[in-house]
Amino acid sequence: MFLHFFSELKAAKIPVTLKEYLMLMEGMDKSVIDRRVEEFYYLSRSALVKDEKYLDRFDVVFGHVFKGLELISMEKATDIPTEWLKRLTESFLTDEEKAQIEAMGGFDKFMEMLQEQMKQQQGQGEGDEDDENARGNGRNMPIGANGYHPEGIRIGQDKGRHGKAIKVWDKREYKNLDDQVELGTRNIKVALRRLRKFARTGQPDELDMKGTIKETANKGYLDLIMQPERRNTIKVLIFFDIGGSMDSHIRVCEELFSAARTEFKNMEFYYFHNCLYEAVWKDNRRRHAEKLDTWDILNKFGKDYKVLFVGDATMSPYEITYPGGSVEHWNEEPGAVWMDRVTQTWDSVAWLNPTPQRHWDHTPSIGVMRDIMKDRMFPLTLEGLEKAMKELVR
């Protein structure tokens, strides 16, 4: 079963390795967890999943592989050797539970009773309350489908009535995390973390453990060595397209903006509409009164900045390629000229497009902008964001 689980994870394109699988098997062999499926779920997830984006896909595979445990009927249980089941009871049941089984007539009698209960459930349907109590479907029996016993075990039921059973095998629901869907703030943060460059700058306010040990050993007395905190020194400059066709992408842009503000301490942002021209702004409510010269932006930030454009690039191609193409003002120079200046000023530039990539070929302006960006345009999806971050750190 475990090998099947491993192969299913590989088939689902979750990057698990043989080393991780052997580590999981070693943990099981050394009984680092109790033999419960919930604990095995968390252990296997910790051992086999290295990236948060695969968690939902792992849940789907886990549910698919181990859901068979809940579907084993008592007719099939006869194929399991009785001696093997008895050894399991000796290993995992408490003395009190063993005593209860003995009081019922022993292990064989208990299995016969459980099998009889299952046959009654399958053959009689719901019935009235008295019948349910007799079958174990009522309020007091620990075995059955619809009982209310607080320590019950649900077997063979599509949904629960009371939600009180300890083991609820039927209730798990799983959802794929698709690489092609738009992102939430949490997933954006995970992808943005690829764009990191750590350095220790500022005041030495953090204990340097290695340095303290070394100096203490050399001097013969305790000598505390302090060091600056390790910080992400990446500098990011983001230009957000705002208004018009971007109104339908406001939510994902807000999520990206929120995640970026959290991940990058050295981040600046500006707004533009459709295409970059001679002016940008920081406050959309005052964009006509408080514009900033794009020339100043080009000369203000150093070449070590990572530059990111966020927009759907959906407009008339004339807005990019001709003077006066802007729909809001007369631009003396085409937007393509300003975009070319950006790519000449900074080496690390990428464009994130919230429009699904399958629609890009139907919009000529997207093709024009992709050419200007030298194909450094990526869809605003989990996969696309990761590719953009890799492009920026090249």
Phi, psi and omega per residue, in radians:
M1 nan -0.726 -3.114
F2 -1.168 -0.673 3.082
L3 -1.126 -0.666 3.082
H4 -1.108 -0.717 3.086
F5 -1.028 -0.797 -3.137
F6 -1.094 -0.774 -3.117
S7 -1.175 -0.596 3.101
E8 -1.182 -0.653 3.077
L9 -1.105 -0.727 3.107
K10 -1.124 -0.710 -3.132
A11 -1.128 -0.521 3.116
A12 -1.446 0.130 3.105
K13 1.117 0.573 2.980
I14 -1.593 2.152 -3.016
P15 -1.303 1.342 3.073
V16 -1.740 2.579 -3.106
T17 -2.051 2.857 3.121
L18 -1.099 -0.617 3.123
K19 -1.079 -0.733 3.122
E20 -1.178 -0.663 3.107
Y21 -1.117 -0.754 3.120
L22 -1.137 -0.600 3.078
M23 -1.133 -0.701 3.085
L24 -1.106 -0.765 3.126
M25 -1.128 -0.615 3.091
E26 -1.146 -0.694 3.089
G27 -1.109 -0.692 3.098
M28 -1.171 -0.699 -3.118
D29 -1.135 -0.595 -3.128
K30 -1.590 0.102 3.066
S31 0.945 0.862 3.092
V32 -1.283 -0.217 3.073
I33 -2.280 2.822 2.975
D34 -1.260 2.734 -3.095
R35 -1.411 1.160 3.074
R36 -2.175 2.520 -3.031
V37 -1.153 -0.570 3.122
E38 -1.109 -0.757 -3.128
E39 -1.219 -0.634 3.070
F40 -1.135 -0.628 3.108
Y41 -1.040 -0.849 -3.108
Y42 -1.212 -0.652 3.111
L43 -1.128 -0.830 -3.106
S44 -1.169 -0.641 3.110
R45 -1.138 -0.703 3.133
S46 -1.175 -0.637 -3.067
A47 -1.403 -0.561 -2.951
L48 -1.842 -0.400 -3.067
V49 -1.770 2.066 -3.084
K50 -1.763 -0.255 -3.071
D51 -2.324 2.349 -3.077
E52 -1.052 -0.448 -3.083
K53 -1.184 -0.280 -3.139
Y54 -1.666 0.049 -3.049
L55 -1.098 -0.814 -3.118
D56 -1.163 -0.659 3.111
R57 -1.148 -0.646 3.072
F58 -1.089 -0.736 3.128
D59 -1.053 -0.691 3.123
V60 -1.082 -0.817 -3.131
V61 -1.141 -0.751 -3.134
F62 -1.048 -0.787 3.122
G63 -1.117 -0.653 -3.135
H64 -1.188 -0.741 -3.059
V65 -1.305 -0.771 -2.998
F66 -1.713 0.006 3.072
K67 -1.148 -0.419 3.105
G68 -1.028 -0.424 3.140
L69 -1.098 -0.580 -3.112
E70 -1.431 -0.224 -3.076
L71 -1.695 -0.009 -3.141
I72 -1.228 2.077 3.107
S73 -1.549 2.915 -3.109
M74 -1.234 -0.400 3.058
E75 -1.131 -0.659 3.133
K76 -1.340 -0.403 -3.099
A77 -1.134 -0.332 -3.140
T78 -1.199 -0.283 3.118
D79 -1.331 -0.272 3.132
I80 -1.472 2.234 -3.105
P81 -1.004 2.333 -3.114
T82 -1.088 -0.682 -3.136
E83 -1.092 -0.611 3.121
W84 -1.160 -0.736 3.123
L85 -1.131 -0.668 3.120
K86 -1.115 -0.701 3.114
R87 -1.132 -0.579 3.081
L88 -1.120 -0.716 3.141
T89 -1.123 -0.657 3.129
E90 -1.142 -0.550 -3.063
S91 -1.464 -0.603 -2.917
F92 -2.092 -0.182 3.108
L93 -1.601 2.569 3.095
T94 -1.327 2.916 3.121
D95 -1.072 -0.648 3.141
E96 -1.142 -0.714 3.123
E97 -1.185 -0.654 3.085
K98 -1.111 -0.680 3.140
A99 -1.133 -0.666 3.113
Q100 -1.120 -0.692 3.123
I101 -1.155 -0.713 3.104
E102 -1.098 -0.664 -3.139
A103 -1.165 -0.428 3.122
M104 -1.463 -0.063 3.120
G105 1.985 0.179 3.111
G106 1.749 3.055 -3.048
F107 -1.133 -0.726 -3.132
D108 -1.087 -0.725 3.132
K109 -1.130 -0.691 3.133
F110 -1.096 -0.765 3.137
M111 -1.154 -0.652 3.084
E112 -1.103 -0.724 -3.133
M113 -1.132 -0.732 -3.133
L114 -1.130 -0.705 3.113
Q115 -1.124 -0.699 3.128
E116 -1.135 -0.704 3.102
Q117 -1.069 -0.730 -3.139
M118 -1.127 -0.713 3.129
K119 -1.120 -0.696 3.135
Q120 -1.145 -0.684 3.117
Q121 -1.095 -0.742 -3.082
Q122 -1.289 -0.532 -3.030
G123 -1.637 -0.440 -3.000
Q124 -1.796 -0.241 -3.104
G125 1.270 -2.664 -3.047
E126 -1.304 -0.969 -3.129
G127 1.186 -3.017 3.128
D128 -1.554 -3.114 -3.029
E129 -1.158 -0.637 3.138
D130 -1.135 -0.733 3.112
D131 -1.113 -0.643 -3.125
E132 -1.140 -0.696 3.112
N133 -1.127 -0.639 -3.138
A134 -1.197 -0.550 -3.097
R135 -1.543 -0.205 -3.031
G136 1.673 0.127 3.110
N137 -1.618 -0.023 -3.023
G138 -1.566 -2.553 -2.931
R139 -1.593 -0.332 -2.929
N140 -2.007 -0.298 -3.037
M141 -1.395 2.479 3.104
P142 -1.392 -0.156 -3.102
I143 -2.075 2.366 3.082
G144 2.475 3.107 -3.028
A145 -1.596 -0.758 -2.963
N146 -2.071 0.386 -3.125
G147 -1.244 2.858 -3.118
Y148 -1.894 0.074 -3.110
H149 -1.039 2.244 -3.049
P150 -1.161 -0.256 3.111
E151 -2.061 0.580 -3.087
G152 -1.363 2.891 3.059
I153 -2.129 2.076 -3.103
R154 -1.433 2.288 3.141
I155 -2.315 2.214 2.977
G156 1.137 0.791 3.138
Q157 -2.358 2.418 -3.097
D158 -1.288 -0.604 3.141
K159 -2.628 2.717 -3.092
G160 -1.623 2.623 3.083
R161 -1.561 -0.661 -2.979
H162 -2.064 -0.294 3.125
G163 1.173 0.516 -3.058
K164 -1.842 -0.178 -3.065
A165 -1.197 2.545 3.078
I166 -1.172 -0.806 3.135
K167 -1.826 1.986 3.101
V168 -2.045 1.524 -3.034
W169 -1.305 -0.368 -2.989
D170 -1.539 -0.199 -2.856
K171 -1.616 -0.244 -3.073
R172 -1.133 2.346 3.048
E173 -2.216 2.474 -3.069
Y174 -2.260 2.614 -3.127
K175 -2.397 2.290 3.116
N176 -1.182 2.491 2.953
L177 -1.729 1.757 -3.028
D178 -1.411 2.393 3.084
D179 -1.150 -0.284 -3.025
Q180 -1.780 0.052 3.126
V181 -1.647 2.816 3.109
E182 -1.196 2.793 -2.921
L183 -1.749 2.745 2.921
G184 -1.723 2.920 -3.065
T185 -1.004 -0.715 -3.100
R186 -1.078 -0.807 -3.119
N187 -1.213 -0.579 3.084
I188 -1.104 -0.737 3.127
K189 -1.049 -0.730 3.129
V190 -1.053 -0.767 -3.127
A191 -1.215 -0.662 -3.117
L192 -1.170 -0.384 -3.117
R193 -1.166 -0.207 3.043
R194 -1.207 -0.389 -3.120
L195 -1.657 1.362 -3.095
R196 -2.400 2.529 3.014
K197 -2.546 1.851 -3.017
F198 -1.568 2.512 3.046
A199 -2.673 2.725 3.138
R200 -1.745 1.896 -3.132
T201 -2.300 2.729 3.093
G202 1.715 -2.816 -3.089
Q203 -1.262 2.448 3.094
P204 -1.318 1.605 -3.082
D205 -2.122 0.235 -3.119
E206 -2.178 2.394 -3.112
L207 -1.185 2.233 3.041
D208 -1.624 1.707 -3.027
M209 -1.113 -0.825 -3.117
K210 -1.111 -0.762 3.135
G211 -1.128 -0.660 3.118
T212 -1.121 -0.770 3.129
I213 -1.100 -0.758 -3.109
K214 -1.125 -0.833 -3.103
E215 -1.215 -0.610 3.097
T216 -1.125 -0.711 3.124
A217 -1.181 -0.655 -3.127
N218 -1.242 -0.655 -3.026
K219 -1.660 -0.308 3.126
G220 1.472 0.039 3.067
Y221 -2.502 2.838 -3.063
L222 -1.156 2.145 3.127
D223 -2.280 1.823 -3.088
L224 -1.350 2.196 3.109
I225 -1.905 2.205 3.136
M226 -1.853 2.739 3.138
Q227 -2.535 2.732 3.088
P228 -1.157 2.694 3.112
E229 -1.173 2.539 3.129
R230 -1.394 2.096 -3.053
R231 -2.209 2.695 3.066
N232 -1.377 2.020 -3.065
T233 -1.693 0.108 3.107
I234 -1.078 2.380 3.109
K235 -1.930 2.231 -3.008
V236 -2.172 2.391 3.071
L237 -2.171 2.101 -3.053
I238 -2.085 2.315 3.037
F239 -1.942 2.114 -3.124
F240 -1.823 2.187 2.958
D241 -1.280 2.350 -3.062
I242 -2.345 2.508 3.060
G243 1.520 2.923 3.116
G244 1.126 -2.261 -3.106
S245 -1.156 -0.262 3.124
M246 -1.346 -0.171 3.139
D247 -1.046 -0.546 -3.135
S248 -1.350 -0.103 -3.136
H249 -2.020 0.292 -3.061
I250 -1.041 -0.740 -3.042
R251 -1.087 -0.859 -3.100
V252 -1.176 -0.562 3.088
C253 -1.196 -0.657 3.077
E254 -1.125 -0.683 3.107
E255 -1.132 -0.744 3.102
L256 -1.108 -0.763 -3.134
F257 -1.090 -0.785 3.132
S258 -1.091 -0.779 -3.129
A259 -1.147 -0.706 -3.123
A260 -1.162 -0.680 3.125
R261 -1.108 -0.555 3.127
T262 -1.315 -0.733 -3.016
E263 -1.410 -0.564 -3.028
F264 -2.012 2.014 3.117
K265 -1.330 -0.535 3.112
N266 -1.786 1.394 -3.096
M267 -2.323 2.344 3.023
E268 -2.139 2.633 -3.115
F269 -2.475 2.679 3.091
Y270 -2.552 2.787 3.113
Y271 -1.918 2.638 2.981
F272 -2.556 2.980 3.120
H273 -2.128 2.072 3.107
N274 1.201 -1.098 -3.119
C275 -2.440 2.672 3.120
L276 -1.283 2.266 3.077
Y277 -2.187 -2.641 -3.021
E278 -1.344 -0.100 -3.122
A279 -2.518 2.584 3.047
V280 -2.303 3.117 -3.133
W281 -2.672 2.861 -3.117
K282 -1.966 -0.278 -3.119
D283 -2.236 1.961 -3.078
N284 -1.158 -0.442 3.134
R285 -1.278 -0.350 -3.105
R286 -2.200 0.549 -3.002
R287 -1.202 -0.429 3.125
H288 -1.443 -0.449 -3.073
A289 -1.684 -0.423 -3.029
E290 -2.226 1.078 3.112
K291 -1.516 2.674 3.136
L292 -2.070 2.398 -3.131
D293 -1.176 2.277 3.102
T294 -1.102 -0.573 3.098
W295 -1.013 -0.732 3.140
D296 -1.104 -0.667 3.121
I297 -1.136 -0.733 -3.119
L298 -1.097 -0.534 -3.102
N299 -1.708 -0.145 -3.080
K300 -1.472 -0.688 -3.004
F301 -1.812 2.384 -3.063
G302 -1.254 3.001 -3.121
K303 -1.223 -0.193 3.130
D304 -1.416 -0.027 3.111
Y305 -1.346 2.519 3.009
K306 -1.694 2.152 -3.000
V307 -1.884 2.294 -3.080
L308 -2.292 2.198 3.010
F309 -1.778 2.400 3.118
V310 -2.176 1.941 -3.129
G311 -3.033 2.830 -3.113
D312 -1.542 -0.115 3.110
A313 0.920 0.542 -3.103
T314 -1.807 1.867 -3.078
M315 -2.884 -3.094 2.991
S316 -1.294 2.404 3.096
P317 -0.987 -0.459 3.126
Y318 -1.116 -0.477 3.122
E319 -1.151 -0.360 -3.135
I320 -1.703 -0.678 -2.891
T321 -1.793 -0.189 -3.043
Y322 -2.184 2.557 2.955
P323 -1.076 2.523 -3.119
G324 1.286 0.175 -3.093
G325 -1.339 -0.302 -3.127
S326 -1.094 2.497 3.139
V327 -1.457 -0.104 -3.063
E328 -1.992 -0.391 -3.112
H329 -2.769 3.022 3.089
W330 -1.572 1.968 3.102
N331 -1.653 2.160 -3.085
E332 -1.144 -0.560 -3.123
E333 -2.128 2.548 3.135
P334 -1.080 2.677 3.089
G335 -1.066 -0.548 3.136
A336 -1.072 -0.577 3.125
V337 -1.150 -0.760 3.137
W338 -1.179 -0.664 3.108
M339 -1.156 -0.651 3.103
D340 -1.143 -0.641 3.096
R341 -1.114 -0.645 3.099
V342 -1.090 -0.840 -3.115
T343 -1.182 -0.428 3.076
Q344 -1.398 -0.493 -3.097
T345 -1.395 -0.739 -3.092
W346 -2.055 2.431 -3.138
D347 -1.375 -0.572 -3.055
S348 -1.825 1.710 -3.118
V349 -2.344 2.391 3.085
A350 -2.534 2.789 -3.140
W351 -2.181 2.258 3.060
L352 -1.839 2.183 -3.084
N353 -1.996 2.057 -3.134
P354 -1.294 -0.195 3.081
T355 -1.253 2.296 3.120
P356 -0.924 2.401 -3.024
Q357 -1.078 -0.480 -3.122
R358 -1.147 -0.287 -3.137
H359 -1.709 -0.070 -3.029
W360 -1.078 -0.679 -3.072
D361 -1.185 -0.262 -3.117
H362 -1.560 -0.052 -3.116
T363 -2.112 1.868 -3.073
P364 -0.997 -0.643 -3.082
S365 -1.136 -0.526 3.088
I366 -1.140 -0.716 3.091
G367 -1.093 -0.689 3.118
V368 -1.108 -0.793 -3.110
M369 -1.193 -0.612 3.093
R370 -1.093 -0.678 3.108
D371 -1.124 -0.741 3.131
I372 -1.106 -0.673 -3.117
M373 -1.433 0.040 -3.126
K374 0.968 0.800 3.098
D375 1.133 0.357 3.089
R376 -1.623 0.680 3.038
M377 -1.848 2.310 -3.078
F378 -2.288 2.556 3.098
P379 -1.221 2.589 3.139
L380 -1.451 1.207 3.051
T381 -2.208 3.048 3.122
L382 -1.030 -0.836 3.141
E383 -1.150 -0.756 -3.132
G384 -1.132 -0.687 3.127
L385 -1.147 -0.689 3.098
E386 -1.121 -0.703 3.104
K387 -1.146 -0.656 3.117
A388 -1.139 -0.708 3.129
M389 -1.145 -0.663 3.099
K390 -1.126 -0.660 3.118
E391 -1.120 -0.692 -3.087
L392 -1.253 -0.425 -3.109
V393 -1.714 0.058 3.136
R394 -1.121 nan nan
